[in-house]
Amino acid sequence: MSGRTGRPSKGDRVVLYSRPHREVRAAVEASAARAGYDTISDYVAAVLAQHEGLSALAPAPTKHPDQKELPLAASA
């Protein structure tokens, strides 16, 4: 068995904390979902990278925003 398991590294990263108002958090969650991000952290990192002119370092969405989930429960 090879040594490492799990998902591949996302690269050199550091933690950045923020405590937004609840309404801001809700808006960010909705925007992240619409943009196709699985995590709010990746969405916020992408927004910050674009804002700072570092778009090449922005994490990519995990799925296409228009992609729908398959109704697996209904098909079984």
C-alpha positions in Angstrom: 0.0 0.0 0.0 1.4 3.5 -0.8 1.8 5.9 2.1 -0.7 8.7 1.5 -4.5 8.4 1.0 -7.2 11.0 0.8 -7.7 13.9 -1.5 -4.8 15.6 -3.1 -3.3 18.8 -1.6 -4.7 22.1 -2.7 -1.2 23.7 -2.4 0.4 26.3 -0.2 -2.4 27.8 2.0 -2.8 29.6 5.3 -5.8 30.2 7.5 -7.6 33.5 7.3 -10.4 34.1 9.8 -13.5 36.4 9.3 -16.6 36.9 11.4 -19.2 38.4 9.1 -22.7 39.4 10.0 -25.2 36.5 9.8 -26.9 38.0 6.7 -23.5 38.4 5.0 -22.7 34.7 5.8 -26.1 33.6 4.3 -25.5 35.6 1.1 -22.0 34.2 0.7 -23.3 30.6 1.2 -25.9 31.2 -1.5 -23.3 32.8 -3.9 -20.9 29.9 -3.3 -23.6 27.3 -4.1 -24.7 29.2 -7.3 -21.0 29.5 -8.4 -20.5 25.8 -8.0 -18.3 25.7 -4.9 -18.6 22.9 -2.4 -17.0 24.9 0.4 -17.4 28.5 1.4 -13.7 28.7 2.1 -12.8 28.0 -1.5 -15.4 30.5 -2.7 -14.1 33.2 -0.4 -10.5 32.5 -1.4 -11.5 32.8 -5.1 -13.3 36.1 -4.5 -10.3 37.5 -2.5 -7.8 36.3 -5.2 -9.9 38.0 -8.0 -10.3 41.2 -5.9 -6.5 41.4 -5.4 -5.7 40.8 -9.0 -4.4 37.3 -8.4 -7.1 35.4 -10.4 -4.6 32.7 -11.4 -4.4 31.6 -7.7 -8.2 31.4 -7.3 -9.6 27.9 -6.5 -11.8 26.6 -9.3 -15.4 25.7 -8.6 -15.9 22.0 -7.9 -18.9 21.7 -10.3 -20.5 23.7 -13.1 -23.1 26.1 -11.6 -25.8 24.8 -14.0 -25.1 21.2 -13.2 -28.1 19.4 -11.5 -27.8 16.5 -9.1 -29.1 13.2 -10.4 -32.3 12.0 -8.7 -30.6 8.7 -7.5 -33.2 8.0 -4.8 -36.0 8.1 -7.4 -34.2 5.9 -9.8 -33.5 3.0 -7.5 
